[in-house]
Amino acid sequence: MKHEYKDANKILPYGELLRGLANQGYLVKSDLKKFLRNRGIFFNSSDKEKLVPCISTLILSPVEFDELREYQNTKEDNFKKNTSRLKWNSDSTIFDAVKNLSFTGVIPNEGYNFYLVKEPNINLDQKNKNKIRIEYELERNDFNKSFYESTNRFKGEIEIEKISDDEIRITKSYTSSESNFVGDSLIRIAEKHFKDNNLVSKNEILRKILFSDFSNEDRIVFFYRLSSNTNSIYFTFKDIVNMEFRPDNNEKLPIEIDWMKNKSELKIRGKSIHNTFFIKEQKYHKNLQFWEMESSYSFKFESYEGNCNVVFSFKDYLNKNDRAEFEINISNFSLVNGSEFTSRDKLVIKNKLLRLFEDNKDIVYTNFLKYLADKNKAPSIDDY
């Protein structure tokens, strides 16, 4: 999240300085158009190329500058979520397990241009002592940038929940590479704390959903189960709108898709792309390494209604290959009567929806593990 300049109360930008502020990504077209409308200036176009020059010609009042600053302070990058699991070896609740958890050394003292704004905060649920959240916020300073770009703040959260007598689930939510780094650091600290206190066995390994956990065929089945086969009272699948993949160099390509040879990255965007022959027909799946699928949905949740896209992805596959971790996030997002909601309201709603998709993903993944176990089960004498 862009964080306001520490001396913002002492300046009132105009001209090129105001143009640079209005042109930032966190000020979207609807914000700028609404800002101008309040000034009595109306545009048929929503292009920032036309809105920004107009704003840069204005002399703002302090109240109007505060309005732009409020737009800035309510914009947040997309939250992304991934989960991991640990075998639990204790009768202790999570509530009791984290009482003496120390956050020393979350970020090394040297070599990093970001820092925690305050010590991570543990939220204990008095009604459910087997579920806690660790929230954190960090700040990054870029001193070589202009005043409106120099400071960024990012939030993150770690949720730890005991889901059975012998297993805990850890869900990481982050918005940037920096908050992802801090989230991983907090998970390592919590894991070490649990092992040092004999709550988790010393030789237990944190289990993540990794690219290498799937064969090429099983991976695309998993993607399909997450997207088009998802059932929920809150959202309805519409279409698969994006897929990213490449040919598996370890497999000889059939003649029909030999044109993919030596391609390091392929993307397909559009409508009904799941009907493309090499995606629709299973005989090609063993030859293709899919790492991302984006699907569109309509949703009705609480009093809200709208549309969104959800990205299911091993997003770091091209860099980490088999060690890439699975995550989900919401990309495009719109509400019916969206102009009636503030940016902060939309952020809250969006994060609620992401939590619903994450919960559904966990169910799908659990069932998929059972499917894989049954598929790979060696036949017994009773099967004949």
C-alpha positions, 0 to 999 in steps of 0.5 A: 500500500502506498503510504503518505509522505511524512510531511504531506501536511506541509505541502499542497502540490500543483502542476507537474507535482500534482500530475505525478501524484494523480498518475500513480497506479493506486489512484484508479480511473473511477477515483479520479473521475469522481474527484473531478465530478465533485469539482463540477468537471465531467468527462465522457472518457475514463482514460487517465491520459485525459483525466490526469492532465485536467487534474494537474491544471487545478489548484487544490484546496487542502480538503481536496488534497486530503481527499486524494490522500485518502484514496491513496491510503485505502489502496492495497495490493491484492492479497495472496494466500497459500497454506501449509500443514504440520503434524501436531503432537500435543493436547495443547491448544494453539492459544496456549502454544503461542503465549510465549512466542517471540518474534526476535529476528523476523527481519535481519538487521542488515541488507534489507530496505524494509522494516516492521512498523510495529511488532507482529500482533497475535490475535487470540480468539477467546471462543476458539482456542485452536485458532489464532492470527498473527498480523504484521505491517512493514514499511519500505523506503525508496529514497531515490523516488519522488515524495508520493512514491518514496514510502510503501507499507505492506500488510500480512497475516499468518493464521494458525488453526488446529484442524484435527487432533494431530494436524495444524494448518498455517495460512499465509496472506501477503501483498508483496515480496516483502510481506511474503518474506516476513510471513515465511520468517514468522512461519519458521519462527512458529515452527521452531517454537512448536518443536522446541516445546515438544508440540511438534516432532523434531523431524516433522517437515512443514508440508506445502502444496508444491508443483512437484506434488503432481504429475502433469495430468494430475495437476491440470485435474486439480486446476479444473476441480478448483475452477470449473467444478467448484460448487458454492452457495456464494459464487458461480463459475463462468469461464476459464479466461487464462492459462499459462503452461509450457511443453514438458521437455522430458516428453516427446510431443505428439505431432499435433502440438509439435509447434510448441517445441522449445517454447519456454512459456505459453499463455492463452487468454480469451473465452472458452479456452478450456475447449482448445483441443490440447487442453480439452483432450486428456491425451495431451496432458502428460506433455504439458506443464500447467502452472496457472489457471484464471477463472471468472465467477459471479458472486452473491455474498451477504448483501453484495453481488458482483463478478471477480476473477480468481487466479490459481497458480504456482506463480514462481514456477519459472524461477523455482520449478518443482519447488514453486508453491501453490497460491490463490488471489483475486484479480479482477473484481467488481460490485453491482452498484460499485460507485456506492462503495468506498475503496476501503469497503471494496477491499474488505469485501474482496478479502472476505471473498478470498477467504471463501475461495481459500476455504473451498480450495482447502476442501478441494485439495483434501478431497484431491489427496484422497483421489490420488491415494485411491488412484495410486493404491496398489491392488489387493487380492480383493480387487480381482 
